[in-house]
Amino acid sequence: MTSRLPPRRRLFWRLAGALGIAFVVVGAGAGCGADNPSPPAQDSLGAKLADAFRIDVSDIDVTYDFWPKASRVEGSATLHFQMRPGQTRALFDFNPLRQSNERERSMLTSLALDGEELDAYSNADLRRIRPSPGAEPAFEIQRRVSPGDEHTLHVTWSMPKPVPPRADDWFFANFDDTEGPKDETETMWPTISSPEDLIHHTIHLRVHSKTPYTVIGSGLVRRHQEDAVVQAWDVDTEKPVSSSTVFFAAVPSDQSRTDRFVASGVDVKIVSNRSPTTIDRTQSIVRRTIARLIRDFGPFPMPRVQILLTHWGSGMEYYGAVRTGIGSLEHELAHMYFGVTAVNRIWRDTWFDESVVVWWQAHAKLHPVGPGFRSGIGAGRPAAAPGFDETAYGAGARVLQAIARALGGDRKMMEFLADLHARREFQPFTTEDFIHDVLAAQDTIDRKELERWLLSDRDR
């Protein structure tokens, strides 16, 4: 596979160099109509998110059928959801091929809401809108949906397989960067692109091939054989997690090697086509990193980690899984604490995920920001816009180093972060919540200074 470096990873390396870090990182359309009233007219985050995302999903059940020789994928998904306060028209995100137009509509083969069959190709039943500034384009279902009740959405689709570089027989959910140039989170199944929407996911994957396959993914992976030419697996997150942190990969067994071991009580599975020497080095990094994370932040947040080790120079974190090159492995494993279990409420708050991981890796070499420092890393994007201010990799980590100094040093900062994770695991939080935590933990830095460091967009 060819090496590639997404924008967030490229920027990290540039910032690391600028900071002198000498280490190797081892992850406007129509809105609410008259029959879809907005929440009360108030400039509150809750109102903005209700307008942007509209539904709360409790669970998603997805089935994929993959034909490697035909390079074709057929999918179906059933969502159970309730409307958010003030909303009566459901919407969902679906963009498996990262299209910026309506091409994904052509992939839809059926659509049903509460058992009523709808026409996916008719604007009378399904409209493509941008529900709020910065939000991703989404499909709005043209039916009034009663609040307070549970509803069911069933969608089926057919599409060409997203093909990773030089791996035509591989298949995986193509989540990548949440801050890409098109502001897309690459939703491989109908869902809601909101980091605060925690959903139980079950994925049924069937590979139609006589060639043996290996599957890894987020959560518990179970295999069951259907017949001689259909291999089947279930991937179960076992608990509600953000859709953007759910991953699976199906790899031909003859193109890869699978290694299993236990690191500090955590079951680890690595699937890779790298050399035995690289695999041995990977195992060493995993053992060392998990042990250090447990020491610094407390119990590992999940019972198992599954790793798709690639030749890429970058990586991406998911719930209980990483897709990474060896150089970013340590970084992605640290995200198991901050990014996939301690999650932020809105996309722009995810500056914290990257800042805290970079701080953890490089705090001994970081210089804290000064008293007059200003940035808008926690306020520079619309509330519903995927992504974050990428200066989080440098400036955000240096802000955390200044907070560490105020707390009494790096070890005190580790204790603060361990406590933050324990209290906020799967309790989505905002930059304002983080500021509150910092103010409660020390009295050297006041609110005005913290807000200038994180929420000011002047004098950047």
C-alpha atoms as one frame of an Amber mdcrd trajectory, in Angstrom:
protein
   0.000   0.000   0.000   1.219   3.491  -0.740   2.041   5.877   2.051  -0.270
   8.809   2.479  -0.599  11.480   5.164  -4.014  13.124   5.711  -4.092  16.876
   6.477  -4.306  16.504  10.261  -1.293  14.180  10.358   0.780  16.297   7.941
   0.144  19.327  10.077   1.106  17.457  13.233   4.519  16.611  11.817   5.069
  20.241  10.756   4.093  21.493  14.197   6.196  18.862  15.903   9.188  20.096
  13.940   8.400  23.708  14.744   8.173  22.866  18.431  11.494  21.051  18.334
   9.973  17.740  19.383  12.636  15.118  18.783  10.603  11.923  18.839   8.848
   9.582  16.460   5.090   9.539  16.702   4.107   6.046  16.818  -4.394   8.601
  14.093 -27.146  26.029   3.458 -29.998  24.507   2.538 -33.506  24.391   3.761
 -33.989  24.247   7.465 -37.112  23.688   9.480 -40.320  24.503   7.678 -43.638
  25.556   9.138 -44.427  21.956  10.004 -40.937  21.395  11.424 -40.579  24.124
  14.042 -37.189  25.024  15.385 -36.521  24.898  19.110 -37.201  28.105  21.033
 -35.445  31.128  19.574 -32.400  31.238  21.820 -28.705  31.133  21.092 -28.093
  27.907  22.983 -25.911  24.982  21.993 -28.788  22.589  22.597 -31.018  24.452
  20.164 -28.300  24.517  17.516 -27.639  20.806  17.834 -31.325  19.925  17.798
 -31.700  21.896  14.566 -28.587  20.346  13.007 -29.017  16.696  13.954 -32.732
  16.394  14.889 -32.776  12.741  15.902 -31.262  10.678  18.696 -30.419   7.162
  17.485 -30.444   4.332  20.037 -29.113   1.548  17.816 -28.036   0.777  14.266
 -28.115  -2.687  12.709 -26.104  -2.798   9.473 -25.579  -5.587   6.938 -22.941
  -5.508   4.213 -22.609  -8.006   1.363 -19.233  -7.749  -0.361 -18.354  -9.390
  -3.690 -14.574  -8.919  -4.129 -14.404 -10.089  -7.755 -17.223  -7.766  -8.792
 -15.924  -4.949  -6.551 -19.486  -4.418  -5.380 -21.104  -3.773  -2.009 -24.756
  -3.949  -1.044 -25.855  -2.649   2.315 -28.885  -2.308   4.524 -29.391  -0.552
   7.825 -32.155  -0.278  10.391 -32.085   2.657  12.815 -34.242   3.128  15.915
 -34.539   6.746  16.965 -36.504   9.482  18.701 -36.869  13.099  17.653 -34.993
  15.799  19.523 -37.104  18.490  21.243 -38.865  20.796  18.799 -38.219  18.589
  15.755 -40.760  16.734  13.637 -38.874  15.870  10.430 -36.141  13.275  10.653
 -32.897  13.521   8.753 -29.849  11.300   8.357 -26.324  11.526   6.955 -25.146
   9.084   4.297 -22.026   9.692   2.237 -20.028   6.474   1.728 -17.998   7.708
  -1.231 -17.290  11.236   0.035 -19.448  12.944  -2.547 -20.201  16.646  -2.222
 -23.355  16.436  -4.313 -26.405  14.167  -4.549 -24.614  11.180  -6.094 -25.167
   9.142  -2.952 -28.927   9.333  -3.634 -28.313   7.166  -6.699 -26.971   4.435
  -4.385 -30.192   4.197  -2.376 -32.371   1.254  -3.408 -35.126   1.481  -0.786
 -36.288   3.688   2.061 -38.948   3.038   4.689 -40.004   5.070   7.714 -42.044
   3.230  10.355 -42.925   0.622   7.748 -44.073   3.126   5.094 -42.202   2.666
   1.807 -40.938   5.971   0.423 -39.464   6.982  -2.919 -35.777   7.730  -2.362
 -35.589   9.494  -5.742 -38.506  11.866  -5.206 -38.082  15.211  -3.458 -41.648
  14.747  -2.269 -40.357  11.977   0.016 -36.656  12.741   0.502 -34.851  16.066
   0.187 -31.150  16.855   0.311 -30.541  19.814   2.624 -27.902  21.443   4.796
 -29.765  21.654   8.107 -27.632  24.365   9.721 -24.491  26.420   9.026 -21.455
  24.165   8.849 -23.432  20.935   9.116 -22.981  18.220   6.543 -25.577  17.912
   3.800 -28.199  15.428   4.960 -31.325  13.664   3.743 -34.533  15.096   5.196
 -37.501  12.702   5.173 -40.640  14.514   4.065 -42.941  13.123   6.720 -43.980
  14.499  10.098 -42.646  12.281  12.878 -44.250  12.341  16.297 -41.964  13.397
  19.168 -41.578  11.190  22.213 -42.076   7.898  20.342 -39.510   5.463  18.998
 -39.347   5.310  15.217 -37.698   2.979  12.726 -35.826   3.894   9.562 -34.799
   1.173   7.118 -32.480   1.973   4.196 -30.835  -0.221   1.556 -28.176   0.757
  -0.980 -25.769  -0.559  -3.590 -22.412   0.935  -4.459 -18.990   0.254  -5.878
 -16.514  -0.699  -3.176 -14.282   2.071  -1.765 -10.884   0.723  -2.799  -7.866
   1.356  -0.561  -4.628   1.950  -2.505  -3.267  -1.244  -4.093  -5.580  -3.519
  -2.126  -8.449  -4.331  -4.473  -9.659  -7.283  -2.389  -9.715  -5.388   0.898
 -12.879  -3.832   2.280 -13.289  -1.542   5.238 -15.569   1.224   6.393 -13.850
   4.220   4.888 -13.988   6.593   7.851 -10.903   8.751   7.775 -10.599  12.398
   8.732 -13.481  14.350  10.213 -11.983  17.657   9.114 -11.362  16.942   5.429
 -11.578  19.643   2.772 -15.242  18.818   2.114 -16.189  18.673   5.797 -17.348
  15.091   5.507 -17.257  12.310   8.057 -17.689   9.601   5.422 -20.756   7.942
   6.884 -20.682   4.407   5.504 -24.217   3.732   6.738 -27.154   6.078   7.396
 -26.556   7.745  10.751 -26.257  11.149  12.391 -22.865  12.808  12.167 -22.696
  14.060  15.728 -19.946  12.990  18.150 -22.349  13.277  21.106 -24.858  10.821
  19.625 -23.815   7.540  21.256 -25.298   4.529  19.456 -25.098   0.760  19.830
 -23.863  -0.627  16.486 -24.180  -4.158  15.147 -22.593  -4.862  11.756 -23.167
  -8.090   9.845 -20.540  -8.595   7.172 -20.796 -11.263   4.458 -17.942 -11.829
   2.024 -18.976 -13.736  -1.105 -15.708 -15.458  -1.978 -13.987 -18.819  -1.716
 -10.823 -17.006  -0.679 -10.542 -17.064   3.144 -10.907 -13.649   4.776  -9.992
 -12.170   8.137 -12.204  -9.527   9.759 -11.432  -7.111  12.589 -13.503  -4.260
  13.950 -14.761  -2.116  16.793 -15.928  -4.227  19.704 -16.618  -7.956  19.663
 -16.090  -9.795  16.348 -17.736 -13.207  15.913 -17.417 -15.423  12.867 -20.014
 -17.877  11.553 -19.889 -19.758   8.251 -23.001 -19.551   6.082 -21.998 -21.848
   3.199 -19.039 -22.794   1.013 -18.766 -19.425  -0.696 -20.198 -17.014   1.885
 -18.116 -16.083   4.943 -19.950 -14.149   7.650 -19.062 -12.134  10.746 -20.847
  -9.982  13.302 -19.135  -6.854  14.648 -20.809  -5.616  17.832 -19.706  -2.445
  19.638 -21.427  -3.910  22.743 -22.144  -0.413  24.026 -23.248   2.952  22.581
 -20.406   4.772  20.800 -20.129   7.549  18.208 -20.719   6.327  14.648 -17.587
   8.137  13.481 -15.519   5.870  15.762 -16.844   2.547  14.398 -14.582   0.523
  12.119 -14.278  -2.838  10.446 -11.890  -4.331   7.918 -12.118  -7.462   5.768
  -8.759  -8.626   4.444  -7.919 -11.739   2.380  -6.091 -14.124   4.698  -3.497
 -14.912   2.039  -2.582 -11.201   1.878  -2.094 -10.769   5.593  -0.842 -12.226
   8.809  -2.815 -12.300  12.076  -1.174 -12.069  15.489  -2.914 -12.308  18.867
  -1.468 -11.585  22.304  -2.355 -10.026  25.654  -0.877  -6.685  26.723  -1.466
  -5.660  30.360  -4.698  -7.647  30.401  -5.953  -6.275  27.067  -6.581  -8.712
  24.210  -4.785  -7.460  21.097  -5.190  -8.628  17.525  -3.004  -7.335  14.693
  -3.777  -7.904  11.019  -1.034  -6.814   8.650   0.954  -7.554   5.524   4.113
  -6.084   7.045   7.337  -8.029   7.604   7.859 -10.284  10.646  10.432  -7.800
  11.976   7.890  -4.978  11.763   5.236  -7.106  13.441   7.620  -7.880  16.311
   8.380  -4.183  16.691   4.650  -3.416  16.606   3.961  -5.862  19.408   6.678
  -4.234  21.496   5.170  -0.782  20.923   1.680  -2.004  21.811   2.840  -3.640
  25.045   4.839  -0.610  26.109   2.131   1.905  25.143  -0.803   0.146  26.811
   1.195  -0.308  30.016   2.095   3.384  30.051  -1.472   4.474  29.300  -2.820
   2.386  32.173  -0.192   3.823  34.493  -0.978   7.413  33.477  -4.745   7.410
  32.851  -6.154   4.384  34.647  -7.786   1.141  33.459  -7.809   0.612  29.704
 -11.245   1.704  28.401 -12.083  -1.497  26.504 -11.263  -5.216  26.848  -9.695
  -5.578  23.410  -7.943  -3.648  20.650  -7.811  -4.702  17.008  -5.165  -3.166
  14.768  -5.044  -2.937  10.992  -1.338  -2.227  10.499  -0.644  -0.641   7.120
   2.291   0.810   5.213   0.815   4.297   5.531   2.618   7.082   7.331  -0.535
   8.031   9.205  -3.316   6.542  11.272  -6.843   6.913  12.578  -8.460   5.927
  15.863 -11.771   4.121  16.347 -13.564   2.499  19.247 -11.396  -0.493  20.204
  -9.595  -0.403  16.863  -6.930   1.520  14.981  -5.952   1.668  11.345  -2.397
   2.907  11.293   1.163   2.760  10.157   3.730   1.868  12.793   4.837   5.498
  13.117   1.464   6.687  14.466   0.542   3.564  16.454   1.284   5.040  19.890
  -0.698   8.171  19.057  -3.774   6.228  17.948  -3.726   3.916  20.966  -3.760
   6.947  23.264  -6.986   8.028  21.581  -8.705   5.038  23.171  -8.966   7.296
  26.221  -9.482  10.689  24.610 -11.364  10.680  21.325 -13.381   7.469  21.388
 -14.448   7.004  25.041 -14.083  10.475  26.547 -15.834  12.159  23.633 -16.715
  15.756  22.905 -20.206  17.049  22.379 -19.544  18.939  19.143 -16.911  18.658
  16.433 -15.083  21.902  17.194 -14.430  20.699  20.749 -12.380  17.793  19.398
  -9.313  20.041  19.513  -8.964  18.512  22.979  -8.563  14.942  21.658  -5.482
  15.791  19.621  -4.046  18.265  22.098  -4.132  15.853  25.014  -2.605  12.988
  23.022   0.225  15.200  21.710   0.763  16.544  25.231   0.930  13.009  26.613
   3.516  12.010  24.019   5.670  15.139  24.150   5.101  17.011  27.420   8.763
  16.794  28.402   9.694  18.790  25.293   6.772  21.241  25.106   6.992  24.925
  25.985   3.816  26.297  27.623   1.958  29.210  26.070   2.527  32.603  27.618
  -0.021  34.725  29.498  -0.814  36.833  26.417  -1.422  33.899  24.096  -4.688
  33.899  22.118  -6.338  31.259  19.958  -9.772  30.181  18.855  -9.199  26.437
  18.772 -12.333  25.856  20.844 -14.589  28.352  19.069 -13.452  28.778  15.484
 -16.025  26.577  13.723 -19.824  26.324  13.561 -21.171  24.021  16.258 -22.264
  21.326  13.791 -19.308  21.500  11.388 -17.182  18.332  11.234 -13.589  18.994
  12.178 -11.552  21.205  14.466  -8.836  23.855  14.415  -5.733  21.899  13.420
  -3.458  24.119  15.502  -4.630  21.820  18.311  -1.598  19.639  17.549   0.776
  22.442  18.524  -0.958  25.321  20.284  -3.463  23.081  22.049  -0.741  20.860
  23.479   1.159  23.934  24.673  -1.997  25.243  26.377  -2.212  21.931  28.229
   1.429  22.287  29.248   0.650  25.709  30.737  -2.225  24.123  32.657   0.128
  21.349  33.815   2.490  23.949  35.249  -0.410  25.571  37.119  -1.505  22.211
  38.497   1.953  21.515  39.863   3.713  19.598  37.100   3.268  16.792  34.591
   2.413  14.108  37.149  -0.365  16.299  38.572  -1.610  16.834  35.029  -1.723
  13.070  34.490  -3.823  12.735  37.636  -6.119  15.524  36.452  -6.593  13.863
  33.053  -7.162  10.441  34.603  -9.884  11.940  36.785 -11.379  13.793  33.813
 -11.556  10.558  31.827 -13.112   8.633  34.708 -15.828  11.263  35.169 -16.542
  12.046  31.529 -16.165   8.662  29.832 -19.175   8.381  27.477 -20.509  11.636
  28.960 -19.949  14.034  26.019 -18.399  17.303  27.145 -17.588  20.727  25.720
 -14.686  23.158  25.888 -16.671  25.065  28.504 -16.909  21.883  30.608 -13.129
  21.484  30.329 -12.597  25.096  31.426 -14.833  24.442  34.437 -12.749  21.392
  35.363  -9.489  23.356  35.128 -10.833  26.214  37.257 -11.944  23.742  39.908
  -8.511  22.086  40.005  -6.252  25.148  40.447  -6.307  28.884  41.216  -3.337
  30.175  39.217  -5.089  30.501  35.840  -8.418  32.333  35.842 -11.390  32.003
  33.487 -10.474  35.095  31.485  -7.047  33.685  30.657  -8.376  30.223  29.762
 -10.991  31.744  27.478  -8.330  33.887  25.808  -6.181  30.800  25.213  -9.008
  28.657  23.842 -11.920  30.826  22.695 -10.448  34.032  21.279 -10.065  34.312
  17.504  -8.070  37.543  17.585  -4.316  38.020  17.140  -3.826  34.487  15.885
